[in-house]
Amino acid sequence: MTESYRVEDLVKVYKVPGKPPVYANNGVNLVVPSGIVFGIFGPNGAGKTTLIRQIVGLLWPTRGRIYLHGVDVVQHPDVIPRQVGYYGQRLVYFWTLSAIELLVFTGRLRGMTDKAAKAQADELISRVGLDHKASRLLATFSGGEIRVVSVLTSLMGNPPVVVLDEPTAELDPVMRQNIWNLLFAVNKQFGTTIILVTHNVLEAEQVVDRVAVIDEGRVVAEGTPSELRASIADKSRVEVRLRVPEAPGILLTGAWTEMRRGVFSCTVPRSEVSSLLHAITGELDPKAVEDVRVVNPTLEDYYVTVVGKQWQ
């Protein structure tokens, strides 16, 4: 198995005078196999973006090693622009360029001829349904459209690795699906390694081949989504959604957790689901309940089980 990235004992410390040091990453060890969709998954503030900004050369590690196709990028950061396409959360807009001009400009920076860059830019814009706006200035685009064009810049020149930090945040379902259809096609056609950073549980489970779960700057688990879910396969989550603002006493005791206002959750062994449902239906006023459902384990449930705290 070839590797796109190998991260060894990576530490990133932020020091503020008069305050204890903050470990954004604290001993991260990670291997990203080539040619797969690899997810880096965790709640907000877990250290995902800090990790990514180091592997794409935008932050200098406090200590540790990062290897890209076997090359130490701390010692040789110049290899990153030639091999990695990156989409970050902090978007930089070129308001006076059109979408097609931005993509062609990016392609030229990656060594493409003008003709080849124009051809790929046309294809990418068409694949996401923005060909009718290709020649318009980015200043006229919506926030979601600009996000999509920014993702497309990471694909120009067909880099062997594409790193995407929350690429589909705030996109509508159609545009999100267009982006993933394109990414899957690129992955299949060119064997591109795609590294996805996300806190979106549903997206992570649907699109990644393998995932690393990060919490408080450490990798707490790694595997395929099915492998991680299998470790808690004997459990189920019962959710109760209320119509009324005040929760009955039964939902305020024991293992019940208020996930958000009016929605309560309890994870129990599958053998206890029936008795739990019987208990709550006997206690709750049907008029106060909007929905009761039993949910199979998800990566979020895995996180809660392994880390011992609720998703943030």
Backbone torsions as a table, in degrees:
resi	resn	phi	psi	omega
1	MET	NA	123.3	176.7
2	THR	-82.7	158.1	-177.1
3	GLU	-119.5	137.6	170.2
4	SER	-83.6	-50.2	180.0
5	TYR	-129.0	145.7	166.9
6	ARG	-133.5	125.7	-179.9
7	VAL	-116.0	129.0	-176.1
8	GLU	-126.3	118.2	174.0
9	ASP	47.9	49.8	-175.2
10	LEU	-81.4	130.0	-179.5
11	VAL	-130.8	133.0	172.6
12	LYS	-129.2	117.1	-177.9
13	VAL	-115.3	132.7	173.2
14	TYR	-106.1	127.5	-178.4
15	LYS	-112.7	129.5	177.0
16	VAL	-121.0	126.8	-178.7
17	PRO	-52.7	130.4	177.3
18	GLY	83.8	0.5	-179.3
19	LYS	-128.2	156.9	177.3
20	PRO	-63.7	149.0	177.5
21	PRO	-63.8	146.4	178.7
22	VAL	-106.9	121.7	179.3
23	TYR	-93.3	96.1	178.0
24	ALA	-70.2	-38.6	170.1
25	ASN	-128.3	137.8	-172.3
26	ASN	-138.2	81.1	178.1
27	GLY	80.9	45.5	-179.3
28	VAL	-77.7	127.4	172.5
29	ASN	-122.4	128.6	-170.9
30	LEU	-156.2	139.9	172.7
31	VAL	-125.7	126.4	177.4
32	VAL	-109.2	107.3	178.2
33	PRO	-64.3	151.7	179.7
34	SER	-74.4	146.7	170.6
35	GLY	81.3	12.1	-179.8
36	ILE	-119.7	170.9	169.5
37	VAL	-96.2	111.4	-173.9
38	PHE	-110.0	126.6	-178.8
39	GLY	-100.3	137.1	169.2
40	ILE	-112.2	112.2	-160.4
41	PHE	-126.4	135.7	177.7
42	GLY	173.9	168.0	-178.3
43	PRO	-71.9	170.1	175.7
44	ASN	-58.8	136.1	179.4
45	GLY	84.8	7.7	-177.3
46	ALA	-78.0	-17.9	-178.1
47	GLY	108.9	12.8	-176.4
48	LYS	-66.9	-52.2	-176.5
49	THR	-65.8	-37.0	176.6
50	THR	-60.3	-43.5	177.5
51	LEU	-59.8	-47.3	-177.5
52	ILE	-64.7	-41.3	-179.2
53	ARG	-64.9	-24.3	174.7
54	GLN	-77.9	-41.4	-176.2
55	ILE	-73.9	-17.9	175.3
56	VAL	-100.1	8.2	172.1
57	GLY	84.1	15.4	-179.3
58	LEU	-94.2	-14.4	175.4
59	LEU	-132.2	145.2	179.0
60	TRP	-94.4	126.6	179.7
61	PRO	-64.8	149.3	171.6
62	THR	-68.7	-42.2	170.4
63	ARG	-161.6	168.5	-178.3
64	GLY	110.3	176.3	-176.7
65	ARG	-127.8	143.9	175.2
66	ILE	-129.1	121.4	180.0
67	TYR	-114.4	129.4	175.5
68	LEU	-113.2	112.1	-175.2
69	HIS	50.2	41.2	175.3
70	GLY	86.3	-5.0	-178.3
71	VAL	-100.4	130.0	177.8
72	ASP	-71.0	109.1	-174.3
73	VAL	-79.2	-15.3	173.7
74	VAL	-69.1	-38.0	178.1
75	GLN	-83.5	-28.8	-176.0
76	HIS	-132.9	67.8	-177.3
77	PRO	-65.1	-16.2	-177.8
78	ASP	-67.6	-15.2	-179.9
79	VAL	-75.5	-20.3	-172.9
80	ILE	-66.8	-50.0	-177.8
81	PRO	-59.7	-27.5	-178.2
82	ARG	-80.5	-18.9	-172.6
83	GLN	-122.1	-9.3	-173.2
84	VAL	-128.5	128.7	168.0
85	GLY	-98.5	134.8	-172.4
86	TYR	-130.4	132.7	171.1
87	TYR	-118.8	119.6	-178.6
88	GLY	-109.7	166.9	-179.8
89	GLN	-68.0	-30.1	-179.6
90	ARG	-88.9	99.3	-175.9
91	LEU	-80.4	140.6	174.9
92	VAL	-112.5	119.3	-174.9
93	TYR	-99.7	140.1	172.6
94	PHE	-109.5	82.9	-169.5
95	TRP	-61.0	-27.8	-175.6
96	THR	-89.0	3.1	175.5
97	LEU	-103.9	152.9	170.3
98	SER	-83.8	169.0	179.4
99	ALA	-59.7	-45.6	-178.1
100	ILE	-65.9	-36.9	179.2
101	GLU	-65.4	-40.2	179.7
102	LEU	-63.8	-43.9	-178.8
103	LEU	-67.1	-43.0	179.0
104	VAL	-63.7	-42.3	177.8
105	PHE	-58.2	-43.9	178.8
106	THR	-63.6	-44.1	178.5
107	GLY	-60.5	-40.7	179.0
108	ARG	-64.7	-37.7	176.7
109	LEU	-63.7	-26.9	179.7
110	ARG	-93.1	14.2	172.2
111	GLY	92.4	7.0	179.7
112	MET	-78.8	153.5	169.8
113	THR	-73.2	161.2	179.9
114	ASP	-59.9	-40.9	-179.4
115	LYS	-64.6	-45.4	-179.3
116	ALA	-66.7	-39.7	179.5
117	ALA	-65.3	-40.8	179.1
118	LYS	-64.6	-41.0	-179.7
119	ALA	-64.0	-45.1	-179.9
120	GLN	-68.7	-39.4	179.0
121	ALA	-60.9	-44.2	177.8
122	ASP	-59.4	-43.8	-178.0
123	GLU	-65.4	-46.0	-178.0
124	LEU	-63.3	-44.7	-179.0
125	ILE	-63.8	-38.0	177.9
126	SER	-66.2	-37.4	-176.7
127	ARG	-65.2	-25.9	-180.0
128	VAL	-103.3	8.8	173.5
129	GLY	77.4	24.3	179.8
130	LEU	-112.1	16.5	-176.4
131	ASP	-63.1	-27.5	179.6
132	HIS	-72.5	-11.1	-179.9
133	LYS	-118.0	10.9	-172.3
134	ALA	-57.9	-35.0	-174.8
135	SER	-95.1	2.4	179.8
136	ARG	-84.1	152.1	177.8
137	LEU	-66.1	144.7	179.1
138	LEU	-61.9	-24.1	178.0
139	ALA	-61.3	-21.1	-179.3
140	THR	-93.3	-3.8	-176.6
141	PHE	-82.9	153.1	172.5
142	SER	-74.0	166.9	179.2
143	GLY	-58.9	-41.6	179.4
144	GLY	-66.3	-39.0	178.9
145	GLU	-65.9	-38.5	177.3
146	ILE	-64.7	-39.6	177.5
147	ARG	-60.3	-42.6	180.0
148	VAL	-64.0	-46.2	179.3
149	VAL	-61.4	-37.7	178.2
150	SER	-63.7	-39.4	175.5
151	VAL	-62.0	-39.9	-179.3
152	LEU	-62.6	-33.7	179.5
153	THR	-60.9	-31.1	-179.4
154	SER	-69.1	-17.5	-177.8
155	LEU	-95.3	-12.8	-177.1
156	MET	-62.7	133.9	-178.8
157	GLY	83.8	0.6	178.8
158	ASN	51.5	57.8	177.2
159	PRO	-63.3	149.0	-178.6
160	PRO	-68.2	-20.4	178.7
161	VAL	-129.9	134.0	175.3
162	VAL	-123.9	125.8	-178.6
163	VAL	-112.6	123.9	-173.5
164	LEU	-125.9	117.8	-179.3
165	ASP	-101.2	104.4	-178.2
166	GLU	51.6	56.2	-172.9
167	PRO	-70.3	-25.9	-174.8
168	THR	-106.3	10.8	177.6
169	ALA	-59.1	131.4	176.1
170	GLU	71.5	10.2	175.3
171	LEU	-87.7	147.8	176.0
172	ASP	-72.8	162.2	-174.5
173	PRO	-57.6	-37.6	-178.7
174	VAL	-67.1	-47.7	-179.9
175	MET	-65.7	-36.9	177.2
176	ARG	-61.0	-43.6	179.7
177	GLN	-66.8	-38.2	177.0
178	ASN	-59.7	-42.9	179.5
179	ILE	-62.5	-46.1	-176.9
180	TRP	-71.5	-33.9	174.3
181	ASN	-60.1	-41.3	178.5
182	LEU	-66.4	-45.7	-179.0
183	LEU	-63.3	-40.2	177.4
184	PHE	-63.7	-39.7	179.4
185	ALA	-64.7	-42.8	178.2
186	VAL	-64.1	-42.7	178.3
187	ASN	-60.2	-42.5	-179.0
188	LYS	-73.1	-42.7	-174.9
189	GLN	-73.3	-42.6	-172.8
190	PHE	-109.6	-4.1	-175.7
191	GLY	68.4	26.9	-177.4
192	THR	-66.5	131.9	172.2
193	THR	-80.2	125.1	179.9
194	ILE	-114.5	122.0	177.3
195	ILE	-107.3	116.8	-177.0
196	LEU	-108.1	125.2	173.8
197	VAL	-104.0	126.3	-176.8
198	THR	-158.1	154.4	167.3
199	HIS	-112.9	9.5	178.5
200	ASN	-84.7	104.7	-174.7
201	VAL	-60.3	-48.1	-176.1
202	LEU	-62.1	-43.8	179.9
203	GLU	-62.5	-44.6	-179.3
204	ALA	-59.1	-43.6	-177.4
205	GLU	-68.4	-30.8	-174.9
206	GLN	-83.2	-29.2	-167.3
207	VAL	-115.3	-19.6	-172.5
208	VAL	-92.3	150.5	172.9
209	ASP	-86.3	-33.5	-178.2
210	ARG	-147.8	151.8	-174.3
211	VAL	-141.9	142.2	169.8
212	ALA	-110.2	128.5	179.7
213	VAL	-98.1	125.5	-176.1
214	ILE	-114.8	138.0	175.0
215	ASP	-144.9	129.9	178.5
216	GLU	49.6	43.7	173.2
217	GLY	81.0	6.2	-179.7
218	ARG	-124.4	150.7	170.8
219	VAL	-81.9	114.6	-177.4
220	VAL	-97.8	-13.3	178.0
221	ALA	-167.0	154.9	177.6
222	GLU	-151.9	142.8	178.5
223	GLY	160.8	-173.5	173.4
224	THR	-77.1	154.8	178.0
225	PRO	-54.8	-38.7	-178.9
226	SER	-67.8	-36.5	177.9
227	GLU	-64.0	-43.2	-178.8
228	LEU	-68.3	-42.3	178.7
229	ARG	-65.1	-34.1	-176.9
230	ALA	-61.8	-28.9	-178.2
231	SER	-68.8	-17.1	176.0
232	ILE	-123.1	27.9	-175.5
233	ALA	-66.1	-17.6	-179.2
234	ASP	-85.4	6.6	-178.8
235	LYS	-118.4	155.7	174.3
236	SER	-135.8	154.9	179.5
237	ARG	-109.5	128.2	176.1
238	VAL	-102.7	127.4	179.4
239	GLU	-117.3	138.5	177.2
240	VAL	-124.5	125.1	176.8
241	ARG	-111.2	126.0	-175.9
242	LEU	-99.2	153.2	172.7
243	ARG	-92.2	-20.0	-173.8
244	VAL	-105.1	154.3	-176.9
245	PRO	-73.0	-31.0	-175.9
246	GLU	-92.0	128.7	-179.0
247	ALA	-86.2	136.5	175.0
248	PRO	-62.8	156.3	-176.0
249	GLY	-57.0	-34.0	-177.1
250	ILE	-62.3	-27.7	-179.7
251	LEU	-86.6	-3.7	-178.9
252	LEU	-105.8	8.7	-177.9
253	THR	-124.0	167.1	173.0
254	GLY	64.2	-135.8	-173.0
255	ALA	-92.0	6.3	-179.5
256	TRP	-71.3	138.9	178.9
257	THR	-128.2	135.4	175.1
258	GLU	-83.1	104.5	-177.0
259	MET	-68.6	-41.8	173.5
260	ARG	-156.8	174.7	-171.3
261	ARG	-56.0	120.1	176.2
262	GLY	82.1	2.5	179.5
263	VAL	-122.5	118.6	-175.8
264	PHE	-115.8	147.6	-174.9
265	SER	-135.6	146.4	176.8
266	CYS	-146.3	126.0	179.1
267	THR	-104.0	125.6	-176.4
268	VAL	-138.8	162.2	171.7
269	PRO	-57.9	146.3	-177.3
270	ARG	-57.6	-31.3	-179.1
271	SER	-66.2	-17.0	-177.9
272	GLU	-101.9	-0.9	-176.2
273	VAL	-62.0	-45.0	-176.7
274	SER	-60.7	-45.6	-179.1
275	SER	-68.2	-34.0	177.9
276	LEU	-66.0	-45.1	178.2
277	LEU	-61.2	-40.0	178.9
278	HIS	-63.2	-40.0	-178.4
279	ALA	-66.9	-44.4	-175.7
280	ILE	-75.0	-35.0	178.1
281	THR	-68.6	-25.7	177.4
282	GLY	-77.4	-23.0	-176.8
283	GLU	-98.4	-29.1	-172.8
284	LEU	-89.7	143.1	173.4
285	ASP	-75.2	119.9	-178.3
286	PRO	-52.6	-32.0	-179.5
287	LYS	-69.9	-19.6	-178.6
288	ALA	-90.2	-9.1	-173.8
289	VAL	-105.8	125.4	175.7
290	GLU	-87.4	-37.9	-176.1
291	ASP	-160.4	144.9	170.6
292	VAL	-132.7	129.2	-180.0
293	ARG	-146.3	156.1	176.9
294	VAL	-108.7	126.4	-173.2
295	VAL	-115.4	133.2	174.4
296	ASN	-68.1	156.9	-177.1
297	PRO	-58.3	140.5	176.8
298	THR	-121.4	175.0	175.8
299	LEU	-63.0	-30.3	176.5
300	GLU	-65.2	-41.9	176.6
301	ASP	-63.1	-38.9	178.1
302	TYR	-61.4	-45.2	178.9
303	TYR	-58.2	-48.3	-178.4
304	VAL	-61.4	-40.2	-179.1
305	THR	-67.7	-44.4	-175.5
306	VAL	-75.2	-44.0	-173.5
307	VAL	-86.6	-27.7	177.4
308	GLY	83.2	22.9	176.6
309	LYS	-150.1	162.0	-176.1
310	GLN	-73.6	152.7	175.0
311	TRP	-60.9	142.7	-178.7
312	GLN	-105.1	NA	NA
